[in-house]
Amino acid sequence: MKKHFASILILLSVSILFATGTKEENPTVTTITWWHSNSGLLQDATDTMVKQFNDTIGKEEGIKVNAVYQGKASDVLTKAKAIWQGTNYADLPDIIQLDAQAIMDLRDNPRLIPAESLAGENAYDLGQIVESTRLSQTYKGKMIGMPFNSSTILLYYNKTAFEEAGIAQPPKDIDEMIADAPLLLKKDESGNVMRWAFSGVPTTYELCAWLGQQNGLSLICDQNNGHDGIPTKVLFDENGTMETFLAKWKRLYDTGALENATSGVTASFASGRTTMMLASTSQLTTVLDMVGNRFEVGVAYLPRVNDQATGGVNIGGGALYALDNGSGHSKAAWKFIEFAVSKEQQLAWHVATGYFPVNTGTYELDAFKQHIKGQPLFATAIQQMQNSNPKLQGIWVPSSYQIYYAFQSSIMKMLAEGKDIHQATEEMAKEINGYFAAYLATQQ
Amino acid sequence: MKRHVRDILVVLLALIVLFPLWYAFSASLFARGDFTATPARLFPSVVTFSNYQRAFRSSNLGRYLYNSIVSAVLGTGLRLAVCMAAAYSLTTFEFKGRDAIFVILVSTMLFPGDALLIQNYQTIQKAGLTDTYLGLIITGILSPTAIFILRQYFLTVSPEYREAAYLEGCSDIRFMTTLLVPMSQSIIIALCVQSFTQIFNDYLWPLLVTNTEAMRTVQVGITMLGFADTYDYGPQFAAIVVLTVPMIIVFLALRNHINESVSTRFSGR
């Protein structure tokens, strides 16, 4: 007993010494600010993560993370832009979470501290980050941001409707979609469509995968889809991927079961007005929640364009970027970034939000294996990502809004007006090349 | 006959105006699935107040509402004081460059506010006014529109009033506060309502100049509810209903004056 008492006493005095010792080393706590656009469920997950950091590693190292919601992703960017266009950078956060829309403003920004540089300084092994997500943040061969909320495109289908129509399996490719479509279409006596087979108009998000997956891997524009510099021209017209896709898509439209809807598709799917849609894997929780007991939801890989289209899907979503605001806190910021993408935190983040883990270690955790066993739909989403060519990447382009609408309106027009596929492709290429040229002219 | 047609038109217009308000109220009572029901719902399937509970529980809505009201009241008061003084001097005093100043002021009405957003932000940032009420309102204090409207109104007030007041030894400030303000009551109240709603409804500016939770305004707060990302609009509608209340109170309190200002302006007095 006496012995125990003595050892406790020693332990206590050592810990007091240690405590005061650290205090002297860190007279002030380093505060790291993280701007994000995570609201609702995502905000809860964000706050939990930050609290755990502040209570553990943060406490030990004298770092306190302050997560600040700054509106929608576009608002976060507007605010950051307002600061870095001026001269007073002190108001910039240490960490900013942004999505692909922001990439043109970020990647050559002198305030950006590339994640790969920080990883190097801190001897962090980037090999533990899932390769496709790492490449999705790579600019001129260097990873500039840490992938954090990563997702891919996924086919959602109404399993109940499929079973009623006598279709056993979701479509593997667009040909099968074409075969299934008439069986899923429902009309009333006067010929009004009550239920569509598929709703949606392919645009940037869908085309990155549908064009990129062809012939194993195809590029949509030069400069490695914009990851090696500002693109000068599109390649989908030269490599034939757009025409191959449009030919299939037109046949699907000709079944009369494809609805050219540009908005409200998720609500339409959840209410049973359409049997298939494409959406992000990160929407899975939401869709399941919205559908409730109305019908059984199934998910499947994005239907392939043809047998040679083996590339799979590309990574979307957002990343954490470290910024230089003159505080010299980048080391502390990196500590938190490391924590946020650690295998344990990525598991918690995945369970709470549906974004898939970006740390390869998460997939080896027993807790993850247990979790995914009970979640076959999430398992499908993750398998699709793992079976895709990691080199298949989204496009980094200027004027992304205009390009989005160029794709969307050209495809809609082609279908509705029966325009020639070749002509539609040429027009799209010409319009988008024009946006590239205009942007390049401003950069000289 | 003519009267009936007019009445029907008025009722139709009122319905168009009231529909969104009423729908927001109805939707604030919706259960989750009601938003995606087919055909679309106009009434809740069951009346539930859980959206209100969720809106208040998941955010600091009370604090945001307080910040919005404080900045709207302060901003409106200061704007009216500054603009009235400006309009008064532009109508009453003869000085060199008076008309030039007026023309320059009016021409700034052509600049869209958004074009100045970033420049304004940088100014506020340099002045160290981020996360303060002053930072929230200061860029809106000088309103060329308000100066223009007030000046035009003051011009219709006969100069004899002021001359008479001068003869009695009344100062300019006293003349403004005791005579001119009551005489232009209706126009001032109309400007108050317009200014209050404008500051209260602003989104991007308060988002830019505030960083702390404690200084956020209600329009920013509503987006933080975030349920809309998951097609669960109930709490957002509940919050919208809550923040419409101050507006309705302001309107009801000043209804007669607003009506008067509208009717005098339309009758071209």
Interface residues (C-beta under 8 A of the other chain):
Chain A: T33 N38 S39 G40 L41 L42 Q43 V68 Y69 Q70 G71 K72 D75 T78 K79 K81 A82 I83 Q85 G86 N88 D91 T266 A267 A270 S271 G272 R273 T285 T286 D289 M290 G292
Chain B: R32 G33 F35 T36 A37 T38 S58 L117 I118 Y121 Q122 Q125 K126 T130 Y203 L204 L207 L208 N211 T212 E213 V220 T223 M224 L225 G226 F227 A228 D229 T230 Y231 D232
